[in-house]
Amino acid sequence: MENAEQIMKPMSVARAEFINSLTDLINNSMLPPFVIEPILKDMYNDIHMVAQRQYEIDNKNYMKLLSESKGESK
């Protein structure tokens, strides 16, 4: 059982499951598209900002590691 807990779900599988779940949620919400559209736009904008911040953090950390690596190799 311990090995099953260590297996990571492939990103493509997680993505497909997420899309299916989101599609089911939208279809079962019984909300008209004119209500769903602005909700999804707001969510997209929020996610985009978080993704941009994560990229900036990751890039900053990567540059720092590169700089430290060059300093150690001298």
C-alpha positions in Angstrom: 0.0 0.0 0.0 2.9 2.4 0.7 4.0 2.3 -2.9 0.6 3.3 -4.1 0.8 6.5 -2.0 4.1 7.4 -3.6 2.9 7.1 -7.2 2.3 10.6 -8.7 -0.6 11.0 -11.1 0.7 12.1 -14.5 -0.1 15.8 -15.3 -2.0 14.7 -18.4 -4.3 12.5 -16.4 -4.8 15.1 -13.7 -5.6 17.7 -16.4 -8.1 15.4 -18.2 -9.8 14.6 -14.9 -10.0 18.3 -14.0 -11.5 19.2 -17.4 -14.1 16.4 -17.0 -15.0 17.5 -13.5 -15.3 21.2 -14.5 -17.4 20.3 -17.5 -19.7 18.2 -15.4 -20.0 21.0 -12.8 -20.9 23.5 -15.5 -23.4 21.2 -17.2 -25.1 20.3 -13.9 -25.2 23.9 -12.6 -28.2 24.7 -14.7 -26.9 28.2 -15.0 -27.2 29.9 -18.4 -24.0 30.8 -20.3 -24.3 34.5 -19.7 -24.0 33.8 -15.9 -21.1 31.3 -16.3 -19.0 33.4 -18.7 -18.2 36.3 -16.3 -17.5 33.8 -13.5 -15.0 31.9 -15.6 -13.4 35.2 -16.8 -12.9 36.3 -13.2 -11.4 32.9 -12.3 -9.1 33.0 -15.3 -7.8 36.5 -14.4 -7.2 35.3 -10.8 -5.4 32.2 -12.0 -3.4 34.1 -14.5 -2.1 36.5 -11.8 -1.2 33.6 -9.5 0.6 31.8 -12.4 2.5 35.0 -13.3 3.6 35.5 -9.6 4.7 31.8 -9.4 6.7 32.2 -12.6 8.5 35.3 -11.2 9.3 33.5 -7.9 10.5 30.4 -9.8 12.6 32.5 -12.2 14.1 34.5 -9.3 15.0 31.3 -7.4 16.5 29.8 -10.5 18.7 32.8 -11.2 19.8 32.8 -7.6 20.8 29.1 -7.9 22.7 29.8 -11.1 24.5 32.7 -9.5 25.4 30.6 -6.5 26.5 27.7 -8.7 28.8 30.0 -10.7 30.2 31.4 -7.5 31.0 27.9 -6.2 32.7 26.8 -9.4 35.3 29.6 -9.3 
